[in-house]
Structure formats: structure tokens, C-alpha cells
Amino acid sequence: MAWCDVQPERLRKRREKFPEIAGYADYRELLRHPGLDLVVIATPNEFHCEMACAFLEAGIHVCLEKPMGITRCEMDRLLEVARRSTAQLAVDVEMRVSPFAAHAMSLI
């Protein structure tokens, strides 16, 4: 298990709280983490395609928060890489801050 965060202070706090979990400041370092078989990418949208492609090309399964990319070209590239990869790509719709999700939860 490992996580990656480019914010030094957040990474430091996580390392202090969970010293047994590896922490990286760069996703390219995380790519080399031994035994890594799945990543969840929840970064700013402009990094989704680049990061997801890198993990898929390394044979690591990807759960990607939407959107897949910020241009049609990025989304086409990601789909092509996913088709060639031995790993799976899943795209989720994150709803934790959506007013629609809050309304749906209030109805439940």
C-alpha cells in the first residue's frame, strides 16, 4: 500500500500517522512501488490522462475520477492505451461534494 501527494505537508502528516505506508511526492516514483496493482487517481483534471496512461502502460489497474481527460484527444489516447493494456481502467463519478448527491441522500 502507498500513496502519493505533491503537497509536502499533507504527505508528512500521513507519514507520521501511518509510518507503515509508503509515501511518494511524485507519481513516477509510485509507479516503481513493489507489488502495486491498483491506483486511484483523484488529481486535478489536467493530470488524469498522463497519469492514467503511465499506470496502465505499467500494467497497473486504474480507478480514475472523471473526467478521463480535458480534451477529446486525451480521452481518445487514454482509451487506446487502456485497450492495449493488460490492466483495467475504471472511471468513477465522484459525488461527495455534489448538491445533487446531497439532495438524493436527504431523500433516502
For each residue, the residues with C-beta under 8 A, 3 or more apart:
1: 21 22
2: 21 22 23 24 30 33 36
3: 11 14 21 22 23 24 30
4: 23 24 25 26 27 29 30
5: 10 11 14 23 25
6: 25 26
7: 10 11
8: 11 12 25
9: 12 13
10: 5 7 13 14
11: 3 5 7 8 14 15 23 24 25
12: 8 9 15 16
13: 9 10 16 17
14: 3 5 10 11 17 18 21 23
15: 11 12 18 19 21 23
16: 12 13 19
17: 13 14
18: 14 15 21
19: 15 16
20:
21: 1 2 3 14 15 18
22: 1 2 3 33
23: 2 3 4 5 11 14 15
24: 2 3 4 11 27 29 30 33
25: 4 5 6 8 11 29
26: 4 6 29 30
27: 4 24 30 31 51 54 55
28: 31 32 54
29: 4 24 25 26 32 33
30: 2 3 4 24 26 27 33 36 39
31: 27 28 36 54 55 58 60
32: 28 29
33: 2 22 24 29 30 36
34:
35:
36: 2 30 31 33 39 60
37: 60 61
38: 60 61 62 63
39: 30 36 55 60 61 62 63
40: 63 64 65
41: 47 48 51 52 55 62 63 64 65
42: 65 94
43: 47 48 51
44: 47
45: 48 67 69 70
46: 70
47: 41 43 44 50 51
48: 41 43 45 51 52 64 65 67 68 69 70 74 78
49: 52 53 68 69 70 74 75 77 78
50: 47 53 54
51: 27 41 43 47 48 54 55
52: 41 48 49 55 56 62 64 68 78 81 89
53: 49 50 56 57 77 78 81
54: 27 28 31 50 51 57 58
55: 27 31 39 41 51 52 58 60 61 62 87
56: 52 53 59 60 62 78 81 82 85 87 89
57: 53 54 81 85
58: 31 54 55 87
59: 56 85 86 87
60: 31 36 37 38 39 55 56 87
61: 37 38 39 55 87 88 89 90
62: 38 39 41 52 55 56 87 88 89 90
63: 38 39 40 41 90 92
64: 40 41 48 52 68 89 90 91 92
65: 40 41 42 48 91 92 94
66: 91 92 93 94
67: 45 48 70 75
68: 48 49 52 64 74 75 78 79 91
69: 45 48 49 72 73 74 75 77 78
70: 45 46 48 49 67 74
71: 74 75
72: 69 75 76
73: 69 76 77
74: 48 49 68 69 70 71 77 78
75: 49 67 68 69 71 72 78 79
76: 72 73 79 80
77: 49 53 69 73 74 80 81
78: 48 49 52 53 56 68 69 74 75 81 82 89
79: 68 75 76 82 83
80: 76 77 83 84
81: 52 53 56 57 77 78 84 85
82: 56 78 79 85 87 88 89
83: 79 80
84: 80 81
85: 56 57 59 81 82 88 89
86: 59
87: 55 56 58 59 60 61 62 82
88: 61 62 82 85
89: 52 56 61 62 64 78 82 85
90: 61 62 63 64
91: 64 65 66 68
92: 63 64 65 66
93: 66
94: 42 65 66 97
95: 98 100 101
96: 101
97: 94 101
98: 95 101 102
99: 102 103
100: 95 103 104
101: 95 96 97 98 104 105
102: 98 99 105 106
103: 99 100 106 107
104: 100 101 107 108
105: 101 102 108
106: 102 103
107: 103 104
108: 104 105
